[in-house]
Amino acid sequence: MIADQTGADWKVDPGQTPTFDGHGAKGRYIRVTATKLWPRADGVGCFALAELGVESGGKNLALGAPVAARTRLNIRLDRRPG
């Protein structure tokens, strides 16, 4: 485990990029688990993640890598209603 933030609510302000040092950890997969979901206006809980990067040697190793999710909702920002 690289980071465990389940002890409290966690919010990232716009423009901030949270980072976690892996201290040389090796692995093949990255897992992100949300334990408290944000309630949308319709009452459905959601978790939003725009991007996840894995850097090593100055390169983003996650760029272009496949992503798997149990559920997902794709919203094109250029086609928002209203």
Buried (B, 14 or more C-beta within 10 A) or exposed (E): EEEEEEEEEEEEEEEEEEEEEBEEEEEEEBEEEEEEEEEEEEEEEEEEEEEEEEEEEEEEEBEEEEEEEEEEEEEEEEEEEE
